Amino acid sequence: MTGWIGIALGDPTGIGPEVTLKALARLDDSDENRYLLIGDVSLLQHLNQRLGLNLRLQAYEGPQSQGRFFVRDPRPEPIAEKLTPGCPIAALAALAYLTDGAQRCLRHGLDALVTAPLNKEAVLRTGRPFIGQTEFLTELACAERTAMMLLGEDDRGRWLRVALATTHVPLRHVADQLTQTKIETAIELTARACRDLGLKRARIGVCGLNPHAGEGGKLGTEELTIIAPAVRAAQERKFDVHGPFAADTVFYQAYRGEYDALVAMYHDQGLAPLKMIGFDRGVNWTLGLPFIRTSPDHGTAYDIAGQGKANPSSMLAAISLAKQLVQK
């Protein structure tokens, strides 16, 4: 199936534009999808030439446009050259690209959206309330039940797939943010994701919150009062889900293939093991949105932006996952 895949280029002073162009240059010639790059046109043209990629970037004139790679800037004015990394202009441009891509998906003008990184602190300095791209897209799409899933494989093809019951929450507030409903939602969306990926099964392990999964209430009661009831409720709905387990054990078991995916209770509980085995190829997939959204699992990397050093592997993996989901 041929689809339209949008790529919101993120912070123009970060590595988003670079890894996007490099990833597109690595696509197989048999790929018949069309790509709409949402960002600054002159920046992309200059970067394309400087990197020697020679991609044929065309102006976007609508869904009937003939070609492969297209560029559109939703902002009325081009980005000035040599902006300070993370400046307000760059942050607001990144939000404009993200918003345009999401709205096109909601209008069915795009089949999927891949989002390059932006900088949360830079956005907050503009005075805009902002938690993260996942939360921003959830609100924009009026989606009631979403979850963040991170996927990555090591150099031997062994995968970890981790959904988060909570996302960008200060550690001291995680226990207060956890609810049975959130955990049940993460389990359900994770099972659906396994089916969307074409896996033969959807065996899910659920992490505890506390060390040793609470040791029967001696190290915390969240496992007894919130997590275990959520697991039992999901089991009653015929989901193949198990836990809660001590996180320091269950990630090893999933890595060995005993579980197809895990549900972690908070951001770093899930992402630290994932990035350990698949840092360069990790992908963020937002489950529960009314459209496909993936992104590379890295930040703006201001320290190497503009130097041609950025590794496009994670962006390429994000594009590949979007393509796979569009085909299904």
C-alpha positions as CSV (number, residue, x, y, z in Angstrom):
1,M,0.0,0.0,0.0
2,T,1.3,3.4,-0.9
3,G,0.8,6.2,1.6
4,W,1.5,9.7,2.5
5,I,3.9,10.0,5.5
6,G,4.5,13.4,7.0
7,I,7.6,14.3,8.9
8,A,7.5,17.3,11.2
9,L,11.1,18.5,11.3
10,G,11.2,19.6,15.0
11,D,13.6,22.2,16.2
12,P,15.3,23.7,13.2
13,T,18.4,24.4,15.3
14,G,18.7,20.7,16.3
15,I,19.5,17.6,14.4
16,G,16.0,16.9,13.2
17,P,16.3,18.2,9.7
18,E,19.7,16.4,9.3
19,V,18.6,13.0,10.4
20,T,15.5,13.3,8.4
21,L,17.3,13.9,5.1
22,K,19.9,11.2,5.9
23,A,17.2,8.7,6.7
24,L,15.3,9.4,3.5
25,A,18.4,9.0,1.5
26,R,18.8,5.5,2.9
27,L,15.3,4.4,1.9
28,D,15.1,1.6,-0.6
29,D,14.2,2.6,-4.2
30,S,11.2,0.1,-4.0
31,D,9.6,2.3,-1.4
32,E,6.6,3.8,-3.1
33,N,5.4,6.0,-0.2
34,R,5.4,9.7,-0.6
35,Y,6.9,11.9,2.1
36,L,5.9,15.4,3.1
37,L,8.6,17.2,5.1
38,I,7.0,19.9,7.2
39,G,9.6,22.6,7.9
40,D,11.7,25.4,6.6
41,V,12.2,25.0,2.8
42,S,15.5,27.0,2.4
43,L,17.1,25.2,5.4
44,L,16.3,21.8,3.9
45,Q,17.5,22.7,0.4
46,H,20.8,24.1,1.9
47,L,21.3,21.1,4.1
48,N,20.5,18.7,1.3
49,Q,23.2,20.3,-0.8
50,R,25.8,20.6,1.9
51,L,25.4,16.9,2.9
52,G,25.7,15.8,-0.7
53,L,22.5,13.8,-0.5
54,N,21.0,15.2,-3.7
55,L,17.4,14.3,-2.8
56,R,14.9,15.7,-5.2
57,L,12.9,18.0,-2.9
58,Q,9.7,19.4,-4.5
59,A,7.2,22.0,-3.4
60,Y,4.0,20.4,-2.1
61,E,1.0,21.2,-4.2
62,G,-1.5,18.8,-2.7
63,P,-2.1,15.0,-2.4
64,Q,-2.0,14.5,-6.1
65,S,1.5,15.8,-6.4
66,Q,3.7,13.5,-8.5
67,G,7.1,12.6,-7.0
68,R,8.5,11.2,-3.8
69,F,9.8,13.9,-1.4
70,F,7.9,17.1,-0.8
71,V,8.5,20.2,1.4
72,R,6.0,22.6,2.9
73,D,6.5,25.3,5.5
74,P,3.3,26.2,7.4
75,R,4.9,29.4,8.7
76,P,4.6,32.6,6.6
77,E,8.2,33.6,7.0
78,P,11.4,31.5,6.5
79,I,13.7,30.8,9.4
80,A,16.6,33.2,9.7
81,E,20.1,31.8,9.3
82,K,22.4,31.0,12.2
83,L,19.8,31.1,15.0
84,T,20.9,30.4,18.5
85,P,20.1,26.8,19.4
86,G,16.9,26.5,21.3
87,C,15.9,30.1,20.7
88,P,12.2,31.1,20.9
89,I,11.9,31.4,17.1
90,A,13.1,27.8,16.7
91,A,10.8,26.5,19.4
92,L,7.7,28.1,18.0
93,A,8.6,26.9,14.5
94,A,8.9,23.3,15.9
95,L,5.4,23.7,17.4
96,A,4.0,25.0,14.1
97,Y,5.5,22.0,12.2
98,L,4.1,19.6,14.8
99,T,0.6,21.2,14.7
100,D,0.4,21.3,10.9
101,G,1.4,17.6,10.6
102,A,-1.2,16.5,13.2
103,Q,-4.0,18.5,11.7
104,R,-3.2,17.0,8.3
105,C,-3.5,13.5,9.8
106,L,-6.8,14.4,11.4
107,R,-8.1,15.6,8.1
108,H,-6.8,12.4,6.5
109,G,-4.3,14.3,4.3
110,L,-1.5,12.1,5.8
111,D,-1.5,8.5,6.7
112,A,1.1,8.8,9.4
113,L,3.2,11.4,11.1
114,V,6.8,11.1,12.1
115,T,8.0,13.8,14.5
116,A,11.6,14.9,14.8
117,P,12.8,16.1,18.2
118,L,12.1,19.5,19.8
119,N,13.3,20.9,23.1
120,K,10.8,21.1,25.9
121,E,12.7,23.7,27.8
122,A,12.9,25.9,24.8
123,V,9.2,25.6,24.2
124,L,8.5,26.4,27.9
125,R,10.7,29.5,27.7
126,T,8.3,30.9,25.0
127,G,5.5,30.9,27.7
128,R,3.6,28.0,26.1
129,P,2.5,25.3,28.5
130,F,4.1,22.1,27.2
131,I,4.8,18.7,28.8
132,G,5.9,16.7,25.7
133,Q,4.9,15.9,22.1
134,T,2.9,12.9,23.2
135,E,0.8,15.0,25.6
136,F,0.5,17.8,23.0
137,L,-0.8,15.5,20.3
138,T,-3.1,13.7,22.7
139,E,-4.8,17.0,23.6
140,L,-4.8,18.3,20.0
141,A,-6.5,15.1,18.8
142,C,-9.0,15.0,21.7
143,A,-7.8,11.5,22.4
144,E,-8.9,10.1,25.8
145,R,-6.8,7.0,26.0
146,T,-3.2,7.1,24.9
147,A,0.1,5.6,26.0
148,M,3.7,6.0,25.0
149,M,5.4,2.8,23.7
150,L,9.1,2.6,23.1
151,L,10.5,-0.1,20.8
152,G,14.1,-1.1,20.1
153,E,16.3,-4.0,19.0
154,D,19.9,-4.9,19.7
155,D,22.4,-5.9,17.0
156,R,21.2,-9.5,17.2
157,G,17.5,-8.7,16.5
158,R,16.3,-9.1,20.1
159,W,13.5,-6.6,20.8
160,L,12.2,-4.8,23.9
161,R,8.8,-3.1,23.6
162,V,7.8,-1.0,26.6
163,A,4.6,0.9,27.2
164,L,4.4,3.5,30.0
165,A,1.5,3.8,32.5
166,T,2.7,7.4,33.2
167,T,4.9,9.6,31.0
168,H,6.6,12.9,31.8
169,V,5.9,13.0,35.6
170,P,8.4,14.0,38.3
171,L,9.5,10.9,40.2
172,R,8.0,12.1,43.5
173,H,4.6,12.3,41.9
174,V,4.5,8.9,40.1
175,A,2.7,7.0,42.8
176,D,0.0,9.7,43.1
177,Q,-0.5,9.6,39.3
178,L,-0.9,5.9,39.0
179,T,-4.4,4.6,38.7
180,Q,-5.9,1.2,37.9
181,T,-7.6,2.8,34.8
182,K,-4.3,4.1,33.5
183,I,-2.6,0.7,33.9
184,E,-5.5,-1.2,32.3
185,T,-5.4,1.3,29.4
186,A,-1.7,0.7,28.9
187,I,-2.2,-3.1,28.9
188,E,-5.1,-2.9,26.4
189,L,-3.2,-0.6,24.0
190,T,-0.1,-2.7,24.3
191,A,-2.0,-5.8,23.3
192,R,-3.5,-4.0,20.4
193,A,0.0,-2.8,19.4
194,C,1.3,-6.3,19.3
195,R,-1.5,-7.3,16.9
196,D,-0.8,-4.2,14.8
197,L,2.9,-5.3,14.6
198,G,1.8,-8.7,13.4
199,L,3.2,-10.6,16.3
200,K,2.1,-14.2,16.8
201,R,1.1,-13.5,20.4
202,A,0.6,-10.6,22.8
203,R,2.1,-11.8,26.1
204,I,2.5,-8.8,28.3
205,G,4.5,-8.4,31.6
206,V,3.7,-5.7,34.0
207,C,6.3,-4.0,36.2
208,G,5.8,-3.2,39.8
209,L,6.4,0.3,41.0
210,N,8.5,-0.4,44.1
211,P,11.7,-2.5,44.6
212,H,11.0,-6.2,44.5
213,A,7.4,-5.3,43.4
214,G,6.7,-4.2,46.9
215,E,7.6,-7.4,48.8
216,G,4.0,-8.1,49.7
217,G,3.4,-4.6,50.9
218,K,6.6,-4.2,53.0
219,L,8.2,-1.8,50.5
220,G,5.0,-0.1,49.3
221,T,1.4,-1.0,48.7
222,E,0.8,0.2,45.1
223,E,1.3,-3.3,43.8
224,L,-1.5,-4.6,46.0
225,T,-3.9,-1.8,45.7
226,I,-3.5,-0.6,42.1
227,I,-1.3,-2.7,39.8
228,A,-2.4,-6.2,40.7
229,P,-6.1,-5.3,40.5
230,A,-5.4,-3.8,37.0
231,V,-3.7,-7.0,35.9
232,R,-6.5,-9.2,37.2
233,A,-9.1,-7.0,35.5
234,A,-7.2,-7.3,32.2
235,Q,-7.0,-11.0,32.7
236,E,-10.7,-11.2,33.1
237,R,-11.0,-9.5,29.7
238,K,-8.9,-12.4,28.3
239,F,-5.6,-10.4,27.9
240,D,-2.5,-12.5,28.2
241,V,-1.0,-10.4,30.9
242,H,1.1,-11.2,34.0
243,G,2.5,-9.4,37.0
244,P,3.3,-7.2,38.7
245,F,6.9,-8.3,38.7
246,A,10.1,-6.7,39.9
247,A,11.3,-4.5,37.1
248,D,15.0,-5.6,37.6
249,T,13.9,-9.2,36.6
250,V,11.1,-8.9,34.1
251,F,13.1,-6.8,31.6
252,Y,15.7,-9.6,31.4
253,Q,12.9,-12.1,30.8
254,A,11.4,-9.9,28.1
255,Y,14.8,-9.5,26.5
256,R,15.0,-13.3,26.3
257,G,11.6,-13.5,24.6
258,E,9.4,-14.6,27.5
259,Y,7.2,-11.5,27.0
260,D,6.3,-9.7,23.8
261,A,5.9,-6.3,25.6
262,L,6.1,-4.8,29.0
263,V,4.1,-2.1,30.8
264,A,6.3,0.1,33.0
265,M,5.1,2.4,35.6
266,Y,7.1,5.4,34.9
267,H,9.4,7.0,32.2
268,D,12.9,6.0,33.3
269,Q,11.8,2.5,34.5
270,G,10.9,1.7,30.9
271,L,13.4,3.8,28.9
272,A,16.7,3.0,30.7
273,P,16.6,-0.7,29.7
274,L,15.3,0.1,26.2
275,K,18.0,2.6,25.5
276,M,20.6,0.2,26.9
277,I,19.9,-2.3,24.1
278,G,18.7,-0.1,21.3
279,F,19.9,3.4,21.8
280,D,20.6,4.2,18.1
281,R,17.5,2.4,16.8
282,G,14.9,3.2,19.5
283,V,11.4,4.4,18.3
284,N,8.7,6.2,20.2
285,W,5.1,5.2,19.1
286,T,2.1,6.9,20.5
287,L,-0.7,4.4,21.1
288,G,-4.3,5.4,21.1
289,L,-4.2,8.4,18.8
290,P,-6.6,8.5,15.8
291,F,-3.6,8.5,13.5
292,I,-0.2,6.8,13.4
293,R,2.6,8.8,15.1
294,T,6.2,7.7,15.6
295,S,9.4,9.5,16.4
296,P,13.1,8.8,17.0
297,D,14.0,8.2,20.6
298,H,16.5,11.0,21.0
299,G,16.6,14.7,21.5
300,T,17.7,17.8,19.6
301,A,21.5,17.3,20.3
302,Y,22.4,20.9,19.9
303,D,26.0,20.1,20.6
304,I,26.4,18.4,17.2
305,A,23.7,20.1,15.2
306,G,24.9,21.4,11.9
307,Q,28.1,19.4,11.9
308,G,27.0,16.5,9.7
309,K,27.7,14.0,12.6
310,A,24.2,13.0,13.5
311,N,23.3,9.3,13.3
312,P,20.0,8.8,11.4
313,S,19.3,5.2,12.6
314,S,16.6,6.1,15.0
315,M,14.8,8.4,12.5
316,L,15.1,5.6,9.9
317,A,13.6,3.1,12.4
318,A,10.7,5.6,13.1
319,I,10.0,6.0,9.4
320,S,10.2,2.2,8.9
321,L,7.7,1.6,11.7
322,A,5.3,4.2,10.3
323,K,5.5,2.5,6.9
324,Q,4.8,-0.9,8.4
325,L,1.8,0.4,10.2
326,V,0.5,2.3,7.2
327,Q,0.6,-1.0,5.2
328,K,-1.5,-2.7,7.9
